[in-house]
Amino acid sequence: MAPSDPADDLPASAREEEGVIRPDDLDYTASERVAELSEGRYVVATDNDTSPSVDDSEADSESSDDRGTLARQQMSRYLSERGGDYGFALTASFDGDIEQYETFSDDVATSFGELVTWYVEQIDTEASPSEAIGILLLASETPVTYPTNTLASVLRKHGLSLEDSIADLIDALQDGEFQLPADE
């Protein structure tokens, strides 16, 4: 029976009335071409099969896994074609806005520096990028270890030597900023 054909169990007068639809005629779930996946979710057979056969849990996880695998393969190929020993291609959400960023370099420090600078520039903050990076590292409780000689550059920048006290260092840093490495 085609969907437009009147049902055989209707009285002849109802079947012959053009444009009259009964509530049962609107119930697509009764069709053998429709399978219910879950509450309010259905699959409709679109080919010559009379009834769709779908195992929802397997179909969803397999298609999701397949899409994830394909996306990883495509991204790997894309990154390898860009050159540079170190690179990032990111898609990130900041307060609901989607932003994308790419950087490729043969210098690991350059790639990392450009990445974190881009990241903090996306954040709505009044702090400078260098200050925001420091705040984020402190707030994330990420321990950072610096080579000992970086302290020497801070001391030199503020005109301090080994003969000066810790109190002298604290006084020198009263301007509120402590930058590593210090700009000389």
N, C-alpha and C positions, 0 to 999 in steps of 0.2 A: 504494500500500500504506500503510495507516495504521500509526502506530508500534506499536500493540498487536497488529497482525496478525503471525502467524509468517512468517518468511521462506520463500519458495517453494522454495529449494534445500535446506531441512532435510528429513531423513527424516520420513515421515508420523508415526512414533511420537513424535518430538521436537516436532513442530508441534502435536500433539494434547495433549501433557502440559501441564496447567495450572500456571502458576507457575514453569516452568523457563525460565531465561534463560541464553543462551550468552554468552560474553565478547564476541563480535561484535555481539550485540544492544545492548551497553552503549556501543559506539563511536559516539558521536554525530557524530564528524568525518566519518564515511562518508556522512552524510545530505546530500542535495542542498540542504537548507534551511540548511546551516551552511557558513560561509566562514571560513577561518583568516586572521586579520590578521597575527599574528606568533606566536612561540613562546608557547603557552599562552593566546592571546587569540583569541576567535572572535566572529563575528556570526551570529545566528540570525534567519532570516526569520520575521516574525510576522504578515505579511499574506498575501494570496493568491499572492504571488510564490513560485515554487518555489525560487529561489536568490537569496541576497542579493548585491548588487553593491556593494562598498565599496572605495574607494581610500583606505586608512587615512591616508596622509600628507596628502592634501587634506582629508579629513573632519576630522581632528584640528586642523589649523592653521586651517581655515575656522571651525570651531565655536569654537575658542579665540579667534580674532580677533573673531568676532561677539559672543561673550560680553564680551570686553574693551571693544569699542566700545559695547555696550549699557550696561555698567557705568559707563563714562565719561559717557555721555549722561545717565543717571539721576543720577549724582553732580553733574553740572553743573546740572541742573534743581533738585536738592535745595538746593545751595548758593545758587543765585540766588533761591530763594524765602525764604531765611532773613533777608535784609536785612543791612545793614552793608556798608561798602565793602571790608572785609577779613575773611576768615574761613577757618577750618580745620575740616575734618571728617576725623579720622584714625582709622585702625585700626592698632594696632601690637602687636608681640609683645615681651614682656619676660620672659626666662627661661621661655619656653613658655606664659606666660599672655597671653591676648589682652585688650587694653584699648582702649577707644574714648574719643575726646575731641572736643568741638566748641567753638568760640568764634567769635563774630561781633561786630565792632565797626566803628565809623567811624574809629577811631584805630589806625593801623598799629602804633604802638609798644605799645599795650595788647594787641592781638592777638598780636604776637610775644612780648611778655613773658609773657602767660598761657600760650602754647604751650610755651616753653622751661621755664617753672616746672613745668608739668604733666609734661613729659618727665623732668626730673630727679627729681621726686617718685616716679616709677615705678621708678627705679633703687634698688637696695638699697645705700644708702650712709648713713654716719653724718654726713656733711657737711650743712650747711644748703643749701637750694636755691641761694642766691646764691653760696656757696662752690663747690658742685658745678658750676654753670654756668661759673664761672671756670676750674675745673680741666678741664672738658670742652673749653672753647675752647682752653686752652693745650695740652692733650694732642692735640687734633686739628690742631694747628699752623695754626689759622685766624687770620690776622692781623686785628687789630682796631685801628682808628684812632679816637681820641677827639679831640674839639675841645680845643684848648690850654687853654681856660678851666676844664676839669675838673680840671686840676692845681692851679689856684688854690684850689679848694674843699678839696682834700686838705691843702694847706699851711695854710689857715685852720683847718681842723678840729684840726690838731695844734699850733696856735699858732705857726706859722712864718711868716716874711716873706722878702722878697727878700734881706735882709741875712744870713739864716742860711745855713749851708753845707750841702753835700750830706751831710756827716757828721751834721749836726743832723737832717736829714730821715731818715736811716737809723736814728738813735737813736730818733726819734719813732715809727718804724714797727716797733719791736722787739716790739710786741704780737702780731705774726704776721699781721695782717690789713691788706690794702690794698684799699679799696673805691672803685670809681668808678661813678657820682659819689659823693662823700663825703656822708654824712648830716650836715647842719648843724643 
